[in-house]
């Protein structure tokens, strides 16, 4: 077996990571960390408030489990794995309606909605950028 790379698939381990890919990974990691923090908060709040123990535990565990998606995507993006763009994009798409809901709230969650909307849109722009696709060795649609 030859140690040379095939011409169709460049060795991404030696390809320098574009900054936009690192930024996209950072945003996914930030979203994952935010979900973990929110999940832990709900777990603690549910334990302290005796009335909503089950609800708090369920919501907290759900958020912590959902945090795995952007965290795994962030790790894959940093390692320039082509599969990681999909979960990253899905995370951003899911964040948009959450941001909209926060923006429509009547309490102090509007700033959180603004931040989440900016992060989600920025993440989408970074992930669909052609340079990101090239760095992840993702090709466009094939001619039929």
C-alpha positions as CSV (number, residue, x, y, z in Angstrom):
1,X,0.0,0.0,0.0
2,X,1.4,3.4,-1.0
3,X,1.8,6.2,1.6
4,X,0.9,8.8,-1.0
5,X,-2.4,10.6,-0.7
6,X,-5.0,10.1,-3.4
7,X,-5.5,13.2,-5.7
8,X,-9.2,13.4,-4.8
9,X,-8.7,13.5,-1.0
10,X,-6.1,15.9,0.4
11,X,-4.7,15.2,3.8
12,X,-6.6,17.6,6.0
13,X,-4.4,16.9,9.0
14,X,-1.7,18.9,7.4
15,X,-4.0,21.6,5.9
16,X,-4.0,24.7,8.0
17,X,-7.3,25.3,9.6
18,X,-9.1,28.5,8.4
19,X,-9.9,30.9,11.1
20,X,-13.6,30.8,10.2
21,X,-13.6,27.1,10.9
22,X,-12.0,27.7,14.3
23,X,-14.6,30.4,15.0
24,X,-17.4,28.1,14.0
25,X,-16.0,25.4,16.3
26,X,-15.8,28.0,19.1
27,X,-19.4,29.0,18.6
28,X,-20.6,25.4,18.7
29,X,-18.6,24.8,21.8
30,X,-20.0,28.0,23.4
31,X,-23.6,26.8,22.6
32,X,-22.8,23.4,24.0
33,X,-21.4,24.9,27.2
34,X,-24.5,27.1,27.5
35,X,-26.7,24.1,27.2
36,X,-24.8,22.3,29.9
37,X,-24.9,25.4,32.2
38,X,-28.7,25.7,31.6
39,X,-29.2,22.0,32.3
40,X,-27.2,22.1,35.5
41,X,-29.1,25.2,36.6
42,X,-32.4,23.5,36.0
43,X,-31.3,20.4,37.9
44,X,-30.2,22.5,40.9
45,X,-33.4,24.7,40.7
46,X,-35.5,21.5,40.5
47,X,-33.8,20.0,43.6
48,X,-34.1,23.2,45.6
49,X,-37.8,23.9,44.6
50,X,-39.7,20.9,45.9
51,X,-42.7,21.5,43.6
52,X,-41.0,21.0,40.3
53,X,-38.4,18.3,41.1
54,X,-39.3,16.0,38.3
55,X,-39.8,18.7,35.7
56,X,-36.5,20.3,36.6
57,X,-34.7,17.0,36.5
58,X,-36.2,16.1,33.1
59,X,-35.5,19.4,31.6
60,X,-32.0,19.6,33.0
61,X,-31.0,16.1,31.8
62,X,-32.5,16.8,28.4
63,X,-30.5,20.0,28.0
64,X,-27.3,18.3,29.1
65,X,-28.0,15.5,26.6
66,X,-28.7,18.0,23.8
67,X,-25.4,19.7,24.6
68,X,-23.6,16.7,23.2
69,X,-24.6,17.7,19.6
70,X,-22.8,21.0,19.4
71,X,-19.9,19.8,21.6
72,X,-19.2,16.9,19.3
73,X,-19.6,19.1,16.3
74,X,-17.1,21.6,17.8
75,X,-14.6,18.8,18.3
76,X,-15.1,17.5,14.8
77,X,-14.7,21.0,13.3
78,X,-11.5,21.6,15.2
79,X,-10.2,18.2,13.8
80,X,-11.5,19.2,10.3
81,X,-13.8,16.2,10.0
82,X,-16.3,16.6,7.2
83,X,-19.2,15.0,9.1
84,X,-19.0,17.7,11.8
85,X,-20.6,20.4,9.6
86,X,-24.0,18.8,9.6
87,X,-24.5,18.7,13.4
88,X,-23.1,22.2,13.5
89,X,-25.6,23.5,11.0
90,X,-28.5,21.7,12.7
91,X,-27.5,23.3,16.0
92,X,-27.7,26.7,14.5
93,X,-31.0,26.1,12.8
94,X,-32.5,24.8,16.0
95,X,-31.1,27.8,17.9
96,X,-33.0,30.3,15.7
97,X,-36.6,29.5,16.9
98,X,-35.3,29.4,20.4
99,X,-33.8,32.9,20.0
100,X,-37.1,34.1,18.4
101,X,-39.0,32.7,21.4
102,X,-36.6,34.5,23.8
103,X,-37.1,37.7,21.8
104,X,-40.9,37.5,22.1
105,X,-40.7,37.0,25.9
106,X,-41.9,39.7,28.2
107,X,-39.2,39.2,30.9
108,X,-35.5,39.7,31.0
109,X,-34.7,37.1,28.4
110,X,-34.7,39.4,25.4
111,X,-30.9,40.1,25.6
112,X,-30.3,36.4,25.7
113,X,-32.5,36.1,22.6
114,X,-30.4,38.7,20.8
115,X,-27.1,37.0,21.7
116,X,-28.4,33.6,20.7
117,X,-29.7,35.0,17.3
118,X,-26.4,36.6,16.6
119,X,-24.5,33.5,17.5
120,X,-26.7,31.3,15.4
121,X,-26.7,33.4,12.3
122,X,-22.9,33.9,12.6
123,X,-22.4,30.2,13.0
124,X,-24.5,29.5,9.9
125,X,-22.6,32.0,7.8
126,X,-19.3,30.4,9.0
127,X,-20.4,26.8,8.4
128,X,-21.9,27.3,4.9
129,X,-18.9,29.4,3.7
130,X,-17.2,27.8,0.7
131,X,-13.8,28.0,2.4
132,X,-15.2,25.9,5.3
133,X,-16.5,23.3,2.9
134,X,-13.1,23.2,1.2
135,X,-11.2,22.9,4.6
136,X,-13.6,20.0,5.5
137,X,-13.1,18.5,2.0
138,X,-16.8,18.7,1.2
139,X,-17.5,18.9,-2.5
140,X,-20.6,20.4,-4.1
141,X,-23.3,18.5,-6.0
142,X,-22.1,16.2,-8.6
143,X,-23.0,16.7,-12.3
144,X,-25.6,14.1,-13.4
